Amino acid sequence: MKQLTVVAPAKINLYLNVAGKRADGYHDIESVMQTVSVYDRLTVTVGEATAETSITVTARGVPVPTDESNLVCRAAAAFVKAVGIDAYRIDFDLEKEIPTEAGLGGGSSDAAAAILALDRLYGTGMSVDALCDIGVKVGADVPFCIRRGTACVRGIGEIMEPIAPMPRCPIVVAMPRGGKVSTGEAYRRVDALGPEADVPFDEFLDVMARGDIAEIAARLYNKFELVTPDETGSVALVHALMQHGALGARMSGSGAAVFGIFADGETAKAAYDALPDDIRKFICEPISA
């Protein structure tokens, strides 16, 4: 029996535009994704192979399904198929901290962590590109969650280009009371807006290249905010972060979680304390891997 514990960090979208719906039903996006220091933890145990194969998941913390619909199960199934392992017993123990259906990539990051851990436990020594090829079969954000750091992301999420890292800064991430956002419904609403973005993608990439955190924060963009229902509470929470000193604040992904970028830890802590105590909230920072 072999065992390994790995972390699965959340991501935020510093920029997110839906550039159009494709003939296959998927959407092309333009995004800058950033890994942040809010983590799930995944313990992976590989048992002695027997005639009967199995993949199991137990979970603690934020409630998630533990059947084959969990992306960790799907990631493990994709991994063993890709590397040709016919007999296996794989057990996952997942400690969930990242809110679900929040636009923070928690499920995708868990799947990425599973693939990375299984590569180490089985000693397959696959390249990052090969691991990402497995990951994209599980979910569009999984390849980014394998690579981590800061990246320009296009296509359905599979076209990635590393860019200059986000400058170190405090970030407050919070989940509003209004609840989760249906990704499918969010895309249906945003389809009606057309492909244009209020902040052109190339302009935002130029801002990232200059590396000024105040300028980056001022140019954050997320098209989904335009179609997010008020009752979700996301836009109100963005405004609250700005009122409490954020250099910039936006929703992440299709919501409902939001984040604010701060100039210093003292201001970030004051904003964190000012937010309601009955919501999930975190103080974190950008991480490179």
C-alpha positions as CSV (number, residue, x, y, z in Angstrom):
1,M,0.0,0.0,0.0
2,K,1.2,3.5,-0.9
3,Q,-0.2,6.8,0.4
4,L,0.3,10.5,-0.5
5,T,-1.3,13.7,0.7
6,V,-1.4,16.6,-1.7
7,V,-3.1,20.0,-1.7
8,A,-5.5,21.3,-4.3
9,P,-5.5,25.1,-4.4
10,A,-8.4,27.3,-5.6
11,K,-8.2,29.6,-8.6
12,I,-9.7,33.0,-9.4
13,N,-10.3,34.7,-12.7
14,L,-8.6,38.0,-13.0
15,Y,-10.2,38.4,-16.4
16,L,-13.1,36.4,-17.9
17,N,-14.8,37.0,-21.2
18,V,-17.1,34.5,-23.1
19,A,-16.0,35.0,-26.7
20,G,-18.7,33.0,-28.3
21,K,-20.6,29.7,-28.4
22,R,-19.1,27.0,-30.7
23,A,-20.9,24.6,-33.0
24,D,-20.2,21.7,-30.6
25,G,-22.1,23.5,-27.8
26,Y,-19.0,24.5,-25.8
27,H,-17.9,28.1,-25.3
28,D,-14.7,29.8,-26.2
29,I,-13.3,31.9,-23.4
30,E,-10.6,34.5,-22.8
31,S,-9.3,34.4,-19.3
32,V,-6.4,35.1,-17.0
33,M,-6.5,32.5,-14.2
34,Q,-4.5,32.7,-11.0
35,T,-3.9,30.1,-8.3
36,V,-4.5,31.3,-4.7
37,S,-3.7,29.9,-1.3
38,V,-7.1,28.4,-0.4
39,Y,-6.7,24.7,-0.3
40,D,-8.5,21.4,-0.3
41,R,-6.4,18.4,0.9
42,L,-6.5,15.0,-0.8
43,T,-5.0,11.9,0.7
44,V,-4.6,9.2,-2.0
45,T,-4.1,5.5,-1.1
46,V,-3.1,2.9,-3.7
47,G,-3.7,-0.6,-2.4
48,E,-2.5,-4.0,-3.7
49,A,-4.2,-4.8,-7.0
50,T,-6.8,-7.6,-6.9
51,A,-9.1,-9.1,-9.5
52,E,-11.7,-6.5,-8.5
53,T,-11.0,-2.9,-9.3
54,S,-12.3,0.0,-7.2
55,I,-12.1,3.8,-6.8
56,T,-13.7,5.2,-3.6
57,V,-14.0,8.7,-2.2
58,T,-14.7,9.8,1.4
59,A,-15.1,13.5,2.1
60,R,-15.2,15.9,5.0
61,G,-15.9,19.6,5.3
62,V,-17.9,21.2,2.5
63,P,-20.4,18.6,1.4
64,V,-19.7,17.0,-2.0
65,P,-21.0,13.8,-3.7
66,T,-18.8,10.8,-3.1
67,D,-20.0,8.6,-6.0
68,E,-18.7,8.4,-9.5
69,S,-20.0,12.0,-10.3
70,N,-17.2,13.4,-8.1
71,L,-14.4,14.7,-10.4
72,V,-11.8,12.9,-8.3
73,C,-13.3,9.6,-9.3
74,R,-13.5,10.7,-12.9
75,A,-9.9,11.8,-12.8
76,A,-8.7,8.5,-11.4
77,A,-10.7,6.5,-14.0
78,A,-9.2,8.7,-16.8
79,F,-5.7,8.2,-15.4
80,V,-5.8,4.4,-15.2
81,K,-7.3,4.2,-18.6
82,A,-4.6,6.5,-20.1
83,V,-1.7,4.6,-18.6
84,G,-3.2,1.1,-19.1
85,I,-3.6,0.0,-15.5
86,D,-6.1,-2.8,-15.5
87,A,-6.1,-3.8,-11.8
88,Y,-6.3,-1.2,-9.1
89,R,-7.6,-0.2,-5.8
90,I,-7.6,3.6,-5.2
91,D,-9.0,5.3,-2.2
92,F,-9.4,9.1,-1.8
93,D,-10.0,11.0,1.4
94,L,-10.9,14.6,0.6
95,E,-10.9,17.4,3.1
96,K,-13.0,20.2,1.4
97,E,-12.3,23.8,2.2
98,I,-13.1,25.5,-1.1
99,P,-16.8,26.3,-1.6
100,T,-18.5,24.3,-4.3
101,E,-20.2,25.8,-7.4
102,A,-18.5,29.0,-6.5
103,G,-16.3,29.7,-9.6
104,L,-13.2,28.9,-7.6
105,G,-12.3,25.7,-9.4
106,G,-12.4,23.4,-6.3
107,G,-13.7,20.3,-8.1
108,S,-11.2,20.8,-11.0
109,S,-8.3,21.3,-8.6
110,D,-9.3,18.2,-6.7
111,A,-9.2,16.3,-10.0
112,A,-5.9,17.8,-10.9
113,A,-4.4,16.9,-7.5
114,A,-5.7,13.3,-8.0
115,I,-3.9,13.0,-11.4
116,L,-0.7,14.5,-10.0
117,A,-0.7,12.2,-7.0
118,L,-1.5,9.0,-9.0
119,D,1.4,9.9,-11.4
120,R,3.7,9.9,-8.4
121,L,2.3,6.9,-6.6
122,Y,2.4,4.7,-9.7
123,G,5.8,6.1,-10.8
124,T,4.6,6.8,-14.3
125,G,6.7,10.0,-14.6
126,M,4.4,11.6,-17.2
127,S,5.1,15.0,-18.7
128,V,2.9,17.9,-17.6
129,D,1.5,18.0,-21.2
130,A,0.5,14.4,-20.9
131,L,-1.1,14.9,-17.5
132,C,-3.0,17.9,-19.0
133,D,-4.2,15.7,-21.9
134,I,-5.8,13.4,-19.2
135,G,-7.1,16.3,-17.3
136,V,-9.0,18.0,-20.1
137,K,-11.1,14.8,-20.5
138,V,-12.3,15.4,-17.0
139,G,-13.0,19.1,-17.1
140,A,-11.9,22.3,-19.0
141,D,-10.3,23.9,-16.0
142,V,-8.3,20.8,-14.9
143,P,-5.3,21.4,-17.2
144,F,-4.8,24.9,-15.6
145,C,-5.2,23.3,-12.1
146,I,-2.4,20.9,-13.0
147,R,-0.1,23.7,-14.2
148,R,-1.1,26.3,-11.6
149,G,0.3,29.8,-11.3
150,T,-0.7,32.5,-13.6
151,A,-1.9,31.8,-17.2
152,C,-3.6,33.2,-20.2
153,V,-6.4,30.8,-21.1
154,R,-8.3,30.5,-24.3
155,G,-10.5,28.0,-26.2
156,I,-12.6,26.0,-23.8
157,G,-9.8,26.2,-21.3
158,E,-7.4,23.9,-23.0
159,I,-5.2,26.5,-24.6
160,M,-2.8,27.9,-22.0
161,E,0.1,30.3,-22.1
162,P,2.1,31.1,-18.9
163,I,2.4,34.9,-18.4
164,A,4.2,37.1,-15.9
165,P,3.2,36.1,-12.3
166,M,0.7,38.2,-10.5
167,P,2.5,40.5,-7.9
168,R,2.2,39.3,-4.4
169,C,-0.7,40.9,-2.6
170,P,-3.4,40.1,0.0
171,I,-6.7,38.8,-1.5
172,V,-10.0,38.4,0.3
173,V,-12.2,35.6,-1.2
174,A,-15.8,35.4,0.0
175,M,-18.9,33.4,-0.8
176,P,-22.2,35.4,-0.6
177,R,-25.3,34.3,1.3
178,G,-27.4,34.1,-1.9
179,G,-26.1,30.6,-2.8
180,K,-24.7,28.9,-5.7
181,V,-24.9,29.7,-9.4
182,S,-25.8,27.2,-12.1
183,T,-23.0,27.3,-14.6
184,G,-25.2,26.2,-17.4
185,E,-27.8,28.9,-16.7
186,A,-25.0,31.5,-16.4
187,Y,-23.7,30.6,-19.9
188,R,-27.3,30.8,-21.4
189,R,-27.7,34.3,-20.0
190,V,-24.3,35.5,-21.2
191,D,-24.8,34.1,-24.7
192,A,-27.3,36.9,-25.2
193,L,-24.7,39.6,-24.6
194,G,-22.5,38.9,-27.6
195,P,-18.7,38.3,-27.7
196,E,-17.5,41.8,-26.9
197,A,-15.9,42.7,-23.6
198,D,-15.9,46.1,-21.8
199,V,-12.1,45.5,-21.2
200,P,-10.4,44.1,-24.3
201,F,-8.4,41.0,-23.5
202,D,-5.2,42.2,-25.2
203,E,-5.3,45.4,-23.1
204,F,-5.6,43.3,-19.9
205,L,-2.7,41.1,-20.9
206,D,-0.6,44.3,-21.4
207,V,-1.6,45.4,-17.9
208,M,-0.5,42.0,-16.5
209,A,2.9,42.3,-18.3
210,R,3.5,45.7,-16.6
211,G,3.0,44.1,-13.2
212,D,1.5,47.0,-11.3
213,I,-1.0,45.5,-8.8
214,A,-3.1,48.7,-8.6
215,E,-3.5,48.8,-12.4
216,I,-4.3,45.1,-12.5
217,A,-6.9,45.5,-9.8
218,A,-8.5,48.5,-11.6
219,R,-8.8,46.5,-14.8
220,L,-10.3,43.3,-13.5
221,Y,-13.2,42.0,-15.7
222,N,-15.8,39.3,-15.5
223,K,-18.6,39.2,-18.1
224,F,-20.7,36.9,-15.9
225,E,-21.3,39.8,-13.4
226,L,-23.5,41.4,-16.0
227,V,-26.0,38.5,-15.9
228,T,-25.7,37.4,-12.2
229,P,-29.1,37.8,-10.4
230,D,-29.1,40.3,-7.6
231,E,-30.5,37.7,-5.2
232,T,-27.2,35.8,-5.5
233,G,-25.5,38.6,-3.6
234,S,-22.3,38.5,-5.6
235,V,-22.4,42.0,-7.0
236,A,-23.4,43.4,-3.6
237,L,-20.4,41.6,-2.1
238,V,-18.1,43.1,-4.8
239,H,-19.3,46.5,-3.8
240,A,-18.8,45.8,-0.1
241,L,-15.1,44.8,-0.7
242,M,-14.6,48.0,-2.7
243,Q,-16.2,50.1,0.1
244,H,-13.7,48.5,2.6
245,G,-10.6,49.4,0.7
246,A,-10.1,46.9,-2.1
247,L,-8.1,48.1,-5.1
248,G,-10.4,46.1,-7.2
249,A,-13.0,43.3,-6.8
250,R,-14.8,40.9,-9.1
251,M,-16.7,37.7,-9.2
252,S,-14.7,34.6,-10.0
253,G,-15.7,32.2,-12.8
254,S,-19.5,32.1,-13.3
255,G,-19.9,32.8,-9.6
256,A,-21.0,33.1,-7.0
257,A,-17.7,33.6,-5.0
258,V,-16.0,37.0,-5.3
259,F,-12.5,38.3,-4.5
260,G,-10.9,41.6,-3.7
261,I,-7.3,42.6,-4.2
262,F,-5.7,44.8,-1.4
263,A,-2.6,46.9,-1.2
264,D,-1.7,45.6,2.3
265,G,-2.5,43.0,4.9
266,E,-4.0,45.4,7.4
267,T,-6.6,46.7,5.0
268,A,-7.4,43.2,3.8
269,K,-7.9,42.0,7.4
270,A,-10.2,45.0,8.2
271,A,-12.3,44.2,5.1
272,Y,-12.4,40.5,6.0
273,D,-13.6,41.4,9.5
274,A,-16.2,43.7,8.1
275,L,-17.8,41.0,6.1
276,P,-20.6,39.0,7.7
277,D,-19.5,36.2,10.0
278,D,-22.0,33.7,8.5
279,I,-20.4,33.5,5.1
280,R,-17.4,31.5,4.0
281,K,-14.5,33.9,3.6
282,F,-10.7,33.7,3.4
283,I,-7.6,35.9,3.3
284,C,-5.1,34.4,0.8
285,E,-2.4,35.4,-1.7
286,P,-1.4,34.4,-5.3
287,I,0.8,31.3,-5.5
288,S,3.0,30.1,-8.4
289,A,2.5,26.3,-8.0
